[in-house]
Amino acid sequence: MKASRERPAATPARPDVQEVITRRIADAIADRRLPPGTKLTEERLAAIFGVSRARVRGALATLSQRGIVTLRPNRGAFVATPSVTEAREVFEARRVVERGLVPRLCRNGAGLPPAAAARLRAHLDKEAAAEAAGDRKAMIRLSGEFHLLLADLAGNATLGTFLDGLVRRSSLVIAAYESRPTPGCSADEHRHIVDALAAGDGAAAERLMDDHLHAIEDRLTLEDRAADAIDLRAVFDAA
């Protein structure tokens, strides 16, 4: 009897280079390492990532479609600078979307399932640890991830994708209009929202979410500002 031959393990698919570049630029914008108004020079980025300018151009086009990069004819690409009107619209959209997640999370008053509550509590612990360590970069990242985790737990992938774009755009708004450096979200406010969801108190959770997003917006100084010069190499070497 012949010994059966084992099939070689499948080689994991390599991530598309352009997708990687797109994600790295998007993450740098979300982390506020690339503030609004930063010029994204194709030649410079191609040298940094070791790729052709065409790859960079494709990544910038994708980011432009997502509303976080602006392409200006004969001038190039820039991190988008939301207007005051756009800033207010982004937060209004977030309030509509995130309040709409609450009924799905509360399960008609039954409260969060134990596994969902455990995931949220674990995330809150990470936020508290980042805050205690004074790790602003982690605080910014985790504050955005909290809201995306709520969408994931609500089980609506379409809303999750839409909210991801809104969270990235609101990060741009905060970077453009913050009166002093903050992560944007309060970990304590997140904890109160989770407590209400766990208790199945949908009315309280909606009110707390609404207040939370209003509080972020109220901490902003919504007036036009000039952009500072940014060293792109320093941004991506430090990532």
C-alpha positions in Angstrom: 0.0 0.0 0.0 1.5 3.3 -1.0 2.0 5.9 1.6 -0.3 8.8 1.0 1.5 12.0 0.1 0.7 15.0 2.2 -0.4 18.1 0.2 1.9 21.0 0.7 0.5 23.7 2.9 -1.1 26.5 0.9 1.1 29.6 0.7 -0.7 32.5 2.4 -1.6 35.2 -0.1 0.7 38.1 -0.1 -1.1 41.4 0.6 -1.3 43.7 -2.4 1.4 46.4 -2.2 -1.0 49.1 -3.1 -3.4 48.1 -0.4 -0.6 48.1 2.1 0.4 51.6 1.1 -3.2 52.7 1.2 -3.6 51.3 4.7 -0.4 52.8 6.0 -1.2 56.3 4.8 -4.8 55.9 6.1 -3.5 54.8 9.5 -1.0 57.7 9.7 -3.9 60.1 9.0 -6.1 58.4 11.6 -3.3 58.5 14.2 -2.9 62.2 13.4 0.7 61.8 12.3 -0.3 63.3 9.0 -2.4 66.3 9.8 -4.8 68.0 7.5 -3.2 69.9 4.7 0.0 67.8 4.5 1.3 67.5 1.0 1.6 63.8 -0.1 4.3 63.9 -2.7 4.2 60.9 -5.0 7.9 60.8 -5.6 8.7 61.1 -1.9 6.2 58.4 -0.9 7.5 56.1 -3.7 11.0 56.4 -2.3 9.8 55.7 1.2 7.8 52.6 0.3 10.2 51.4 -2.4 7.6 51.2 -5.1 6.7 52.9 -8.3 4.9 56.2 -8.4 2.0 54.5 -10.1 1.4 52.3 -7.0 1.4 55.5 -4.8 -0.9 57.3 -7.3 -3.3 54.4 -7.0 -3.3 54.4 -3.2 -3.9 58.2 -3.2 -6.8 57.8 -5.6 -8.4 55.2 -3.3 -7.9 57.5 -0.3 -9.4 60.4 -2.3 -12.5 58.3 -2.9 -12.8 57.7 0.9 -12.7 61.5 1.5 -9.5 61.6 3.5 -7.1 62.8 0.7 -7.8 65.7 -1.7 -6.3 65.6 -5.3 -5.7 69.0 -6.7 -5.0 69.4 -10.4 -1.5 70.5 -11.1 -0.7 70.6 -7.4 -0.8 67.0 -6.2 -2.3 65.2 -3.3 -2.9 66.6 0.2 -4.4 65.2 3.4 -8.0 66.5 3.3 -8.8 69.6 5.3 -12.5 69.4 6.3 -14.4 72.7 6.2 -16.3 73.7 9.3 -19.6 72.7 7.6 -18.1 69.3 6.7 -16.8 68.9 10.3 -20.3 69.4 11.7 -21.9 67.1 9.1 -19.4 64.3 10.0 -20.4 64.3 13.6 -24.1 64.6 12.8 -23.7 61.5 10.6 -21.9 59.7 13.3 -24.7 60.4 15.8 -27.3 59.1 13.5 -25.4 55.9 12.7 -24.2 55.1 16.2 -27.5 55.7 17.9 -28.9 53.3 15.3 -26.5 50.6 16.5 -27.9 50.6 20.0 -31.1 48.6 19.5 -29.2 45.8 17.8 -26.6 45.8 20.6 -29.3 45.8 23.4 -31.1 42.9 21.8 -34.6 44.4 22.6 -33.8 45.1 26.2 -32.0 41.8 26.9 -28.6 43.6 27.1 -25.3 42.6 25.6 -24.5 38.8 25.2 -21.8 37.8 27.7 -19.2 37.3 24.9 -19.9 40.8 23.5 -19.7 42.4 26.9 -16.4 40.6 27.6 -14.9 41.9 24.3 -15.9 45.5 25.1 -14.7 45.3 28.7 -11.3 43.9 27.5 -11.1 46.9 25.1 -11.9 49.3 27.8 -9.0 47.9 29.8 -6.7 48.6 26.9 -7.9 52.1 26.8 -7.4 52.6 30.5 -3.9 51.1 30.2 -3.0 53.5 27.3 -4.3 56.4 29.3 -2.4 55.5 32.4 0.8 55.2 30.3 0.2 58.5 28.6 0.4 56.7 25.2 -1.4 59.3 23.1 -1.0 57.3 19.8 -2.5 54.2 21.4 -5.3 56.3 23.0 -6.2 57.7 19.6 -6.2 54.4 17.9 -8.1 52.6 20.6 -10.8 55.3 20.9 -11.6 54.9 17.2 -11.5 51.1 17.5 -14.1 51.2 20.3 -16.7 52.6 18.0 -15.9 50.2 15.2 -16.1 47.3 17.7 -19.6 48.4 18.5 -20.5 48.2 14.8 -18.9 44.8 14.5 -20.8 43.4 17.5 -24.1 44.9 16.1 -23.6 42.5 13.2 -24.1 44.9 10.3 -21.0 44.9 8.1 -22.4 47.6 5.8 -22.8 50.0 8.7 -19.4 49.0 10.0 -17.7 50.0 6.7 -19.6 53.2 6.6 -18.7 54.0 10.2 -15.1 53.2 9.5 -15.0 56.0 6.9 -16.8 58.4 9.3 -14.4 57.6 12.2 -11.4 58.3 9.9 -12.9 61.6 8.7 -13.8 62.6 12.3 -10.1 62.0 13.2 -9.2 64.5 10.5 -11.7 66.9 11.9 -10.3 66.6 15.4 -6.7 67.1 14.1 -7.8 70.2 12.2 -9.8 71.8 14.9 -8.7 70.6 18.3 -8.0 73.4 20.7 -5.4 71.2 22.6 -4.0 67.7 21.9 -6.5 65.1 23.0 -7.3 61.5 21.9 -10.8 62.7 21.0 -12.8 60.2 23.1 -13.1 59.8 26.8 -12.5 56.3 28.2 -14.9 57.0 31.0 -17.6 58.0 28.6 -17.1 54.7 26.7 -17.4 52.8 30.0 -20.7 54.4 30.8 -22.0 53.5 27.3 -21.0 49.9 27.8 -22.6 49.8 31.2 -25.9 50.9 29.7 -25.7 48.4 26.9 -24.9 45.6 29.2 -27.9 46.5 31.3 -30.1 46.5 28.2 -31.0 50.2 28.8 -31.3 51.3 25.2 -32.6 54.8 26.0 -29.7 55.5 28.3 -27.2 54.1 25.8 -28.5 56.3 23.0 -28.5 59.4 25.2 -24.9 58.6 26.4 -23.7 58.0 22.8 -25.3 61.2 21.7 -23.8 63.2 24.6 -20.4 61.5 24.0 -20.2 62.5 20.3 -21.5 66.0 21.1 -18.8 66.4 23.8 -16.1 65.5 21.2 -17.4 68.1 18.8 -17.8 70.7 21.6 -14.1 70.4 22.5 -13.2 71.6 19.0 -12.5 75.2 17.9 -14.3 75.2 14.5 -12.4 77.9 12.7 -9.9 77.8 9.8 -6.2 77.1 10.6 -3.0 76.9 8.6 -1.2 73.6 8.1 2.4 73.0 9.4 5.1 71.4 7.2 5.5 67.6 7.8 8.5 65.3 7.1 7.0 62.3 5.4 10.1 60.1 6.0 9.9 60.8 9.7 6.2 59.9 9.8 6.6 56.4 8.2 10.0 55.5 9.7 8.5 56.1 13.2 5.5 53.8 12.5 
